[in-house]
Amino acid sequence: MAQSPDILCIGSVLWDVIGRSRAVMREGSDVPGRITRLPGGVALNIAMTLARFGMKPGLLSAIGRDAEGDELIAACQVRGLLTDWVYRSDDLPTDCYMAVEGANGVIAAIADAHSLEAAGGKILHPLESGALADTSQRWRGPVALDGNLTLDLLSDIATGDTFSEADLRVAPASPGKAERLTPFLSNSRGTLYVNREEASTLCNTAFETASDAAAGMQARGAKRVLVTDGGNAACEATDGDIISSHPPDVLVTRVTGAGDTFMAAHIAAETRGANRAEALEAALDAAARYVSGETP
């Protein structure tokens, strides 16, 4: 019998292929560095961090029935993640993300989440079939959702009944997909986790600070929002009340996955009973440890 998850992580579960160099890079740079392949994707990064905080995340995603998919499922299970409800496709390959990072940050990245998009609403079947929930008893626990799903599916989630009783936490997959969170603004549903660039894209406004971004998103309907801004102050806004805190100063050794770590740490802190200020501090501290390389 499958274990019961205490949080659902919905979205991209794939392989991360990351090339990192200590050199400052530009277009056309050819430098020495390291290339790694690790389990990744926004939903999976969040789930792995939640597991390190002692939670039991269940994954809802699409993974191919190929060798890469079998290996990825095994890697998730070793990390304490529950994979019983993952949609396994016979004709869709396992997704992949590729990025190049230099000393000056992410130089370029490509997210191939086409299989997740093609699977569409099939990944949510366990929430309707009775495997995790159904129409008579909706899922009432926390949900971490990422913006790699299609806009149509995200709109259904923001307006439908499937998540009407859930504690919904939502993050864009990247600045380029930030506009997919528009349905959660217009329907005032869920807690949104964005960085300042993503907030600017979502609101079509160039915000100068995280505080400005938080206020701007609430003015456009956000029920609750957290905005990060690299090494600058981060903010949390609920019902127009904005609190802020600065992240610890650390030597940055990596950036891919930092936002996912922030979101997971914030959810875990609130699950343990932390108040707004305590949860924000805990999330910033966890993200700082991650970018410094202290967290595996």
C-alpha positions in Angstrom: 0.0 0.0 0.0 1.3 3.4 -1.0 2.3 5.9 1.8 0.2 9.0 2.2 1.9 12.2 1.2 1.7 15.3 3.5 2.3 17.6 0.5 1.9 17.3 -3.3 4.5 18.6 -5.7 3.0 19.1 -9.2 5.0 20.0 -12.3 8.3 19.3 -13.8 10.3 16.2 -12.8 13.2 15.7 -15.1 17.0 15.5 -15.5 19.0 18.7 -14.9 22.2 18.9 -17.1 24.2 21.8 -15.7 27.5 23.1 -16.9 29.3 25.4 -14.4 32.5 27.4 -14.7 34.2 29.8 -12.3 35.0 32.1 -15.2 33.0 35.1 -16.1 31.2 34.1 -19.4 29.6 35.8 -22.3 28.1 34.7 -25.6 30.5 32.4 -27.4 32.6 31.7 -24.3 34.5 28.3 -24.3 35.9 27.7 -20.8 36.8 24.8 -18.5 34.3 23.7 -15.9 32.2 20.8 -14.7 29.1 19.2 -16.2 26.7 17.4 -14.0 23.4 15.5 -14.5 21.1 15.4 -11.5 17.4 14.9 -10.8 15.7 18.3 -11.2 12.8 20.3 -12.4 11.0 22.9 -10.3 8.5 20.5 -8.7 11.2 17.9 -8.0 13.7 20.5 -6.5 11.0 21.6 -4.2 10.1 18.1 -3.2 13.7 17.1 -2.5 14.1 20.1 -0.2 10.9 19.4 1.6 12.1 15.8 2.1 15.3 17.2 3.7 13.0 19.1 6.1 11.3 15.8 7.1 8.2 16.0 5.0 6.7 13.3 2.7 6.2 14.8 -0.7 4.1 13.0 -3.3 4.9 13.8 -7.0 2.4 14.4 -9.7 4.1 14.7 -13.1 4.8 13.0 -16.4 7.8 10.7 -16.8 8.5 8.5 -19.8 8.7 4.7 -19.7 12.3 4.9 -21.1 15.6 4.2 -19.5 16.0 7.8 -18.3 12.5 7.7 -16.8 13.2 4.4 -14.9 16.4 5.9 -13.6 14.7 9.1 -12.6 12.0 7.3 -10.7 14.6 5.3 -8.8 16.5 8.5 -8.0 13.3 10.1 -6.6 12.6 7.1 -4.4 16.1 7.0 -3.0 15.6 10.6 -1.9 12.4 9.7 0.0 9.9 11.0 -2.5 6.6 9.2 -3.3 6.2 8.4 -7.0 3.1 6.1 -6.9 0.9 8.7 -8.7 3.3 9.9 -11.4 1.9 9.5 -14.9 4.2 7.2 -16.9 3.9 7.6 -20.7 4.7 4.9 -23.2 5.2 7.3 -26.1 6.5 10.5 -24.4 10.2 10.8 -23.5 11.5 11.9 -20.1 11.9 15.7 -20.0 15.3 17.4 -19.6 16.7 20.9 -18.6 20.0 22.2 -19.7 21.8 25.3 -18.3 25.2 27.0 -18.5 26.4 29.0 -15.4 29.4 31.2 -15.1 30.7 33.3 -12.3 28.3 36.0 -13.5 25.2 33.8 -13.2 23.1 31.8 -15.7 24.4 32.4 -19.2 21.7 30.4 -21.0 19.2 27.7 -20.3 16.7 25.5 -22.2 13.8 23.7 -20.5 12.5 20.8 -22.5 9.2 20.1 -20.7 7.2 19.1 -23.8 6.2 15.7 -22.4 4.7 17.3 -19.3 2.8 19.8 -21.4 1.6 17.0 -23.7 0.4 14.9 -20.8 -1.7 17.8 -19.6 -4.5 17.0 -17.2 -3.6 13.3 -17.1 -1.1 14.1 -14.3 -4.0 15.2 -12.1 -6.0 12.1 -12.5 -5.2 10.8 -9.0 -7.0 13.8 -7.5 -10.2 12.9 -9.3 -10.1 9.1 -9.3 -10.0 8.5 -5.5 -6.3 7.6 -5.5 -5.5 10.8 -3.6 -8.9 12.6 -3.7 -12.1 12.8 -5.6 -15.1 15.0 -6.2 -16.6 14.1 -2.8 -13.5 14.7 -0.8 -11.0 17.2 -2.2 -7.3 17.4 -1.3 -7.0 19.6 1.7 -3.3 19.7 2.3 -0.5 21.9 0.9 0.3 21.8 -2.9 3.5 23.1 -4.5 2.7 23.8 -8.2 5.0 25.0 -10.9 4.4 27.0 -14.1 5.7 24.3 -16.5 2.1 23.2 -17.0 0.2 24.6 -19.9 -1.7 27.9 -19.5 -5.0 26.1 -20.1 -4.3 23.6 -17.3 -3.1 26.3 -14.9 -6.3 28.2 -15.7 -8.4 25.2 -14.8 -6.5 24.8 -11.5 -7.0 28.5 -10.7 -10.7 28.4 -11.4 -11.8 24.8 -10.8 -12.9 22.8 -7.8 -10.0 20.3 -7.7 -7.8 22.5 -5.5 -10.6 24.6 -3.9 -9.7 23.3 -0.4 -6.0 23.0 -0.9 -3.2 25.3 0.5 -2.0 26.2 -3.0 1.6 27.5 -3.4 2.6 28.5 -7.0 5.9 29.3 -8.7 6.7 30.1 -12.3 9.2 27.8 -13.9 11.2 30.8 -15.2 10.8 34.5 -16.1 9.8 33.4 -19.6 6.9 31.5 -18.2 5.8 34.0 -15.5 2.8 35.1 -17.5 1.3 31.6 -17.0 0.5 32.6 -13.4 -1.9 35.3 -14.6 -5.0 33.1 -13.8 -3.9 33.0 -10.1 -3.7 36.8 -10.0 -7.1 37.4 -11.7 -8.8 34.7 -9.4 -6.9 35.7 -6.2 -6.0 32.1 -5.5 -2.9 30.6 -3.9 0.4 32.0 -2.6 2.7 33.1 -5.4 6.5 32.8 -5.2 8.3 34.9 -7.7 11.5 36.9 -8.2 11.5 40.6 -9.1 12.1 39.9 -12.8 9.2 37.4 -12.9 6.9 39.9 -11.0 7.8 42.6 -13.6 7.0 40.2 -16.4 3.7 39.2 -14.8 2.6 42.7 -14.2 4.1 44.3 -17.3 5.9 46.8 -15.0 9.6 47.4 -14.3 9.7 47.1 -10.5 12.8 48.5 -8.8 12.5 46.6 -5.5 10.9 43.4 -4.2 8.6 45.6 -2.1 7.4 47.5 -5.1 6.8 44.2 -6.9 4.9 42.7 -4.0 2.7 45.8 -3.8 2.2 45.7 -7.5 1.1 42.1 -7.6 -1.3 42.6 -4.7 -2.8 45.5 -6.5 -3.5 43.2 -9.5 -5.2 40.6 -7.4 -2.6 38.4 -5.8 -4.0 36.8 -2.6 -0.5 36.4 -1.1 2.9 36.8 -2.7 6.6 36.3 -1.8 9.2 38.2 -3.9 12.9 37.6 -3.9 15.6 39.8 -5.5 18.9 38.0 -5.4 21.1 39.5 -2.6 18.7 42.3 -2.0 15.8 42.4 0.4 13.0 39.9 -0.1 9.3 40.5 0.8 6.2 38.7 1.8 2.8 40.4 1.3 -0.6 39.3 2.7 -3.7 41.5 2.4 -1.6 44.6 1.7 0.7 44.1 4.7 4.3 43.8 3.5 7.2 42.5 5.5 10.8 42.3 4.3 14.2 40.8 5.2 17.7 40.7 3.7 19.3 37.4 2.9 22.6 36.5 4.5 25.8 37.5 2.6 27.4 34.4 1.1 29.8 33.5 -1.8 27.6 32.4 -4.7 28.7 29.1 -6.2 25.4 28.2 -8.0 22.0 29.7 -8.8 19.9 27.1 -10.5 17.4 25.8 -8.0 17.8 28.6 -5.5 14.2 29.8 -5.9 12.9 26.3 -5.5 14.9 25.9 -2.3 13.5 29.2 -1.0 9.9 28.2 -1.7 10.3 24.7 -0.1 12.0 26.1 3.0 9.2 28.6 3.4 6.5 26.0 3.1 8.3 23.7 5.6 8.7 26.5 8.1 5.1 27.4 8.0 4.1 23.7 8.3 6.1 23.7 11.5 4.2 26.6 12.8 6.5 29.5 12.1 5.0 33.0 11.8 5.3 35.2 8.7 8.6 36.8 9.7 10.2 33.5 11.0 9.2 31.7 7.8 10.7 34.4 5.6 13.9 34.3 7.5 14.1 30.5 7.4 13.5 30.5 3.6 16.2 33.2 3.0 18.7 31.3 5.2 18.1 28.0 3.3 18.4 29.6 -0.1 21.7 31.3 1.0 23.1 28.0 2.2 22.1 26.4 -1.1 23.7 29.1 -3.4 26.9 29.0 -1.3 27.2 25.2 -1.9 26.8 24.3 1.7 23.6 22.4 1.0 24.1 19.3 -1.2 
